[in-house]
Amino acid sequence: MNEDESLRRYGLRPSPADLPQIRQVLLAEADQQDQDTELMKLCCLQLFNAGHLSDVLVIWRAKESSFDAHCSIDVQLLCGAGLAATKAHLEADGSPDAADALRYLVECEAAGNFDGFSVAEQSRWRADYYLT
């Protein structure tokens, strides 16, 4: 699957029934030596738009799977359920991955990466990118 196929098949706001397949595509791509970071970024946006806290670490693991993925997948895509809810979720999780993701989120927030952040606005401007 590539980015165009994923966009055609699932759209930017996939149905709940499609989310397991999107997660599978994302994690399989993250495990590849030659990753398609554009496909990974789209999968992360699709999961972001679903807004499930259970996807925060899925997106984090994909983001951290390579240098290119880290640079391609914006930190804001971790926060489809909102910044405060995401931080609370990561803190409650307590796993090493969650601690790393939380630390990174807090650093990015302090650096201004979340100034004016809203889930709706992120979704809107990212949709403009894919649909225009």
C-alpha positions as CSV (number, residue, x, y, z in Angstrom):
1,M,0.0,0.0,0.0
2,N,1.1,3.5,-0.7
3,E,-0.1,6.9,0.4
4,D,-2.5,7.4,-2.5
5,E,-4.0,3.9,-1.9
6,S,-4.5,4.5,1.8
7,L,-6.1,7.9,1.2
8,R,-8.5,6.4,-1.4
9,R,-9.3,3.3,0.8
10,Y,-9.7,5.0,4.2
11,G,-9.9,8.7,3.6
12,L,-8.7,11.2,6.3
13,R,-11.4,10.2,8.8
14,P,-11.5,6.4,8.6
15,S,-14.4,4.3,10.0
16,P,-13.7,2.6,13.4
17,A,-13.7,-0.7,11.5
18,D,-10.7,0.5,9.4
19,L,-8.5,1.6,12.4
20,P,-7.0,-1.9,13.1
21,Q,-5.8,-2.1,9.5
22,I,-4.3,1.4,9.6
23,R,-2.4,0.5,12.8
24,Q,-1.2,-2.6,11.1
25,V,0.0,-0.7,8.0
26,L,1.7,1.9,10.2
27,L,3.5,-0.6,12.4
28,A,4.5,-2.8,9.5
29,E,6.0,0.2,7.7
30,A,7.8,1.3,10.8
31,D,9.5,-2.1,10.9
32,Q,10.8,-1.8,7.3
33,Q,14.3,-0.9,6.5
34,D,13.2,1.3,3.6
35,Q,10.2,3.1,5.1
36,D,7.6,5.1,3.3
37,T,7.4,8.0,5.6
38,E,4.7,9.7,3.6
39,L,2.5,6.7,4.1
40,M,3.4,6.6,7.8
41,K,2.5,10.3,8.2
42,L,-0.9,9.7,6.6
43,C,-1.6,6.7,8.8
44,C,-0.7,8.9,11.8
45,L,-3.1,11.6,10.6
46,Q,-5.8,9.0,10.2
47,L,-5.3,7.8,13.7
48,F,-5.0,11.4,15.0
49,N,-8.4,12.1,13.4
50,A,-9.9,9.1,15.2
51,G,-8.7,10.7,18.5
52,H,-8.1,7.5,20.5
53,L,-5.6,7.7,23.4
54,S,-4.7,4.1,22.7
55,D,-3.0,5.2,19.5
56,V,-0.6,7.7,21.1
57,L,2.1,5.1,21.7
58,V,1.4,3.5,18.3
59,I,2.2,6.8,16.7
60,W,5.1,7.4,19.0
61,R,6.7,4.1,18.1
62,A,6.3,4.9,14.4
63,K,7.8,8.3,14.9
64,E,10.8,6.9,16.8
65,S,11.4,4.0,14.3
66,S,14.0,6.0,12.3
67,F,15.5,9.4,12.0
68,D,13.4,10.1,8.8
69,A,10.2,9.0,10.5
70,H,11.0,11.2,13.5
71,C,11.5,14.2,11.3
72,S,8.4,13.4,9.1
73,I,5.8,12.6,11.7
74,D,5.0,15.9,13.5
75,V,4.7,15.7,17.3
76,Q,1.2,17.2,17.2
77,L,0.0,14.0,15.6
78,L,0.3,12.3,19.0
79,C,-2.4,14.5,20.3
80,G,-5.6,13.6,18.5
81,A,-7.4,13.5,21.9
82,G,-6.0,16.9,22.9
83,L,-2.7,17.9,24.4
84,A,-3.8,17.7,28.1
85,A,-5.5,14.3,27.7
86,T,-2.5,12.9,25.8
87,K,-0.1,14.1,28.5
88,A,-2.3,12.6,31.3
89,H,-2.6,9.4,29.4
90,L,1.2,9.1,29.0
91,E,1.8,9.9,32.6
92,A,-0.7,7.3,33.7
93,D,0.7,4.6,31.4
94,G,4.1,4.7,33.1
95,S,5.9,2.6,30.5
96,P,9.4,3.6,29.3
97,D,8.0,4.5,25.9
98,A,5.3,6.6,27.5
99,A,7.8,8.4,29.7
100,D,10.0,9.1,26.6
101,A,7.0,10.4,24.7
102,L,5.8,12.5,27.6
103,R,9.2,14.0,28.1
104,Y,9.4,14.9,24.4
105,L,5.9,16.4,24.3
106,V,6.7,18.6,27.3
107,E,10.0,19.7,25.7
108,C,8.1,20.5,22.4
109,E,5.4,22.4,24.3
110,A,8.1,24.5,26.1
111,A,9.7,25.2,22.8
112,G,6.4,26.6,21.5
113,N,5.4,23.8,19.2
114,F,1.9,23.7,20.7
115,D,1.2,27.4,20.8
116,G,-2.4,27.9,19.6
117,F,-2.8,24.1,19.2
118,S,-6.2,22.7,18.6
119,V,-7.2,19.3,17.3
120,A,-9.8,20.8,15.0
121,E,-7.3,23.3,13.5
122,Q,-4.6,20.6,13.0
123,S,-7.1,18.4,11.3
124,R,-8.4,21.2,9.1
125,W,-5.0,22.4,7.7
126,R,-3.7,18.9,7.3
127,A,-6.9,18.0,5.3
128,D,-6.2,21.0,3.1
129,Y,-2.7,19.6,2.4
130,Y,-4.1,16.2,1.3
131,L,-7.2,17.2,-0.4
132,T,-6.0,20.2,-2.5
